[in-house]
Amino acid sequence: MKIWRAGLALVLCLTIAFVGCSTSWIAESEQIVAALIPAASNLVALVAALEGKTVSASDLATIQNAGAQAGADLQLIQSLITAYQKADAAAQPGILNQIESAIGAVQGLLEGLLPALHIKDATTQAKITAVVGIVLSEVQSLAAIVPIVKGAGFSQVSQNRRDLGHPTVKAPLSANEFVASYNATMTAKTGNAALDRATAGLRIHSHGTLVRWGTAGVLK
C-alpha cells in the first residue's frame, strides 16, 4: 500500500498547463471523461488476463462489477456534459448537480475497490494499485473543481497552470497528460513476465477529442 499512497500523492500534486483560459472547461472535461472510459475498461481487461494466475475469480468479479458501473457512470457524465451545453441558464445548475453526483459515484467505487480485493501476489497488487490510483486521482481532481464550476460556469473557470481561480484546488491532468501518465503506469515493466505481457497491449490513445482503445466490448 506504500506504492499506492506515494503514487496517488505524486499525481495529486501535479498541475498541468492547459491550452489557455480561452478554452472552455467543458471541452476539456469532455476529453478527460472520454479518456477515463477506456482507462476503466482496460483495468478490467488487465485483471481478466490475470485471472487464474495471480487474480482470483472473486477478485475478477469485483473489478468487473466496479468497472462496469464506473463505465456506465462515466458515460452518463458524458451525456450530462452534452446536455449542459445545450441547456438554458436556468437548467444548467441542475445538470451540474447531476454531474457532481455521477462523479461522486465513480469516486466512491474506485475508493472502495482496492480494500475489497485479496490479491496475494505483491507485484500484481502493486500494478493494480498504481493503475487504480491514476484513474482515481483524475476523478478526485474533477470532483474537486465541480463546486467551483457550479459557482462560475464551465467557460469562466480559469485554466492556468497554477490554479482554477481558487487558491487550494489544483487542475486535473489534461486528457493528453492523463493518457500519458496512465500508459506509463500501465506498461511499466515489473519483471513478472505474465503481468508484463498482460499490460503491454493495454495503452489508451488520445487524438484531440477522440480516444480509442483496444478492448471495446469489455464494458457493456
JOHU-V779021 format. One record per residue. N is the residue number from 1. PHI is phi in whole degrees, 0 to 359 (999 if undefined). BURIAL is 1 if it has 9 or more other C-alpha atoms within 8 Angstrom, else 0. Layout:
N/PHI/BURIAL ; N/PHI/BURIAL
This chain:
1/999/0 ; 2/296/0 ; 3/297/1 ; 4/302/1 ; 5/295/0 ; 6/295/0 ; 7/295/1 ; 8/295/1 ; 9/298/0 ; 10/296/0 ; 11/293/1 ; 12/297/1 ; 13/275/0 ; 14/286/0 ; 15/237/1 ; 16/240/1 ; 17/276/0 ; 18/281/1 ; 19/292/0 ; 20/135/0 ; 21/290/1 ; 22/284/0 ; 23/279/1 ; 24/292/1 ; 25/298/1 ; 26/293/1 ; 27/293/0 ; 28/295/1 ; 29/297/0 ; 30/301/1 ; 31/291/1 ; 32/297/1 ; 33/296/1 ; 34/298/1 ; 35/280/1 ; 36/292/1 ; 37/297/1 ; 38/292/1 ; 39/297/1 ; 40/293/1 ; 41/298/1 ; 42/288/1 ; 43/297/1 ; 44/296/1 ; 45/298/1 ; 46/299/1 ; 47/294/1 ; 48/298/0 ; 49/292/0 ; 50/260/1 ; 51/297/1 ; 52/88/0 ; 53/255/0 ; 54/243/1 ; 55/236/1 ; 56/280/1 ; 57/298/0 ; 58/291/0 ; 59/292/1 ; 60/300/1 ; 61/298/0 ; 62/299/1 ; 63/288/1 ; 64/299/1 ; 65/295/0 ; 66/295/1 ; 67/295/1 ; 68/297/1 ; 69/292/1 ; 70/298/1 ; 71/299/1 ; 72/297/0 ; 73/294/1 ; 74/293/1 ; 75/294/1 ; 76/297/1 ; 77/300/1 ; 78/304/1 ; 79/293/0 ; 80/291/1 ; 81/297/1 ; 82/298/0 ; 83/296/1 ; 84/300/1 ; 85/297/0 ; 86/269/0 ; 87/282/1 ; 88/279/0 ; 89/300/0 ; 90/290/0 ; 91/271/1 ; 92/299/1 ; 93/301/1 ; 94/294/0 ; 95/292/1 ; 96/298/1 ; 97/298/0 ; 98/292/1 ; 99/298/1 ; 100/299/1 ; 101/296/0 ; 102/292/1 ; 103/297/1 ; 104/298/1 ; 105/294/1 ; 106/296/1 ; 107/300/1 ; 108/297/0 ; 109/300/1 ; 110/291/1 ; 111/293/0 ; 112/271/0 ; 113/288/1 ; 114/300/0 ; 115/297/0 ; 116/274/0 ; 117/269/0 ; 118/227/0 ; 119/279/1 ; 120/272/0 ; 121/290/0 ; 122/295/0 ; 123/293/0 ; 124/296/1 ; 125/300/1 ; 126/296/1 ; 127/295/1 ; 128/295/1 ; 129/299/1 ; 130/293/1 ; 131/293/1 ; 132/300/1 ; 133/298/1 ; 134/297/1 ; 135/294/1 ; 136/298/1 ; 137/301/1 ; 138/293/1 ; 139/295/1 ; 140/299/1 ; 141/294/1 ; 142/297/1 ; 143/299/1 ; 144/289/1 ; 145/271/1 ; 146/302/1 ; 147/301/0 ; 148/289/1 ; 149/300/1 ; 150/299/1 ; 151/277/0 ; 152/237/1 ; 153/93/1 ; 154/305/1 ; 155/284/1 ; 156/262/1 ; 157/283/1 ; 158/299/0 ; 159/239/1 ; 160/287/1 ; 161/287/1 ; 162/270/0 ; 163/200/1 ; 164/245/1 ; 165/76/0 ; 166/218/0 ; 167/291/0 ; 168/242/0 ; 169/248/1 ; 170/268/1 ; 171/290/1 ; 172/295/1 ; 173/298/1 ; 174/296/1 ; 175/301/1 ; 176/294/0 ; 177/292/1 ; 178/298/1 ; 179/301/1 ; 180/297/0 ; 181/293/1 ; 182/298/1 ; 183/297/1 ; 184/297/0 ; 185/288/1 ; 186/297/1 ; 187/260/1 ; 188/301/0 ; 189/293/0 ; 190/245/0 ; 191/90/0 ; 192/268/0 ; 193/301/0 ; 194/296/0 ; 195/293/1 ; 196/294/1 ; 197/295/0 ; 198/294/1 ; 199/273/1 ; 200/301/1 ; 201/259/0 ; 202/251/1 ; 203/286/1 ; 204/250/1 ; 205/228/0 ; 206/244/1 ; 207/227/0 ; 208/64/0 ; 209/267/0 ; 210/258/0 ; 211/240/1 ; 212/240/0 ; 213/209/1 ; 214/265/0 ; 215/237/1 ; 216/304/0 ; 217/100/0 ; 218/293/0 ; 219/259/0 ; 220/264/0
